[in-house]
Amino acid sequence: MSAVQRFLCCCILLPAALSGCSGAEEPRLDDVDRRFAAFYSEYLLTGGLAADGRDSSALMPRDHIDSLLDRHDLSLELLHERAERYQERPGLWKQVLLDIRSRLDDSGAEGGGE
């Protein structure tokens, strides 16, 4: 292989190899992901979990859940759609969870928590 052929191969293969590395970037949250995170954070803060860590949504009035959905411009259908999306894209779900945790931490700081 001549020097020119090696150069051309590098010009073609190197960008392709580098673009493969860029696929390792963390997924970015879109507007619906951020609204989902805000909804879920508020859900947890307003009684979505019992003191012992069990899901207490059965105790939460349906109108309260509907109010949370409305406040964050979400629907049950959209929640189900996002749940399926997050199952297919665990990296995205991780970013949503980090956003939720950040919101919960911020809420704790504002409320005088630890």
KAUR-V672006 format. One record per backbone hydrogen bond with DSSP energy under -0.5 kcal/mol. CO is the residue of the C=O (numbers start at 1). NH is the residue of the N-H. Records with the same first field share a line. If there is no record, write none. Layout:
CO = NH / NH
//
This chain:
2 = 6
3 = 7
4 = 8
5 = 9
6 = 10
7 = 11
8 = 12
9 = 13
10 = 14
12 = 16
13 = 17
14 = 18
15 = 19
16 = 20
17 = 21
18 = 22
19 = 23
20 = 23
21 = 24
22 = 25
30 = 34
31 = 35
32 = 36
33 = 37
34 = 38
35 = 39
36 = 40
37 = 41
38 = 42
39 = 43
40 = 44
41 = 45
42 = 46
43 = 48
44 = 47 / 49
48 = 56 / 57
50 = 53
54 = 50
56 = 59 / 60
61 = 64 / 65
62 = 66
63 = 67
64 = 68
65 = 69
66 = 70
67 = 71
68 = 72
69 = 74
70 = 73
75 = 79
76 = 80
77 = 81
78 = 82
79 = 83
80 = 84
81 = 85
82 = 86
83 = 87
84 = 88
85 = 89
89 = 92 / 93
90 = 94
91 = 95
92 = 96
93 = 97
94 = 98
95 = 99
96 = 100
97 = 101
98 = 102
99 = 103
100 = 104
101 = 105
102 = 106
103 = 107
104 = 108
105 = 109
106 = 110
107 = 111
108 = 113
109 = 112
//
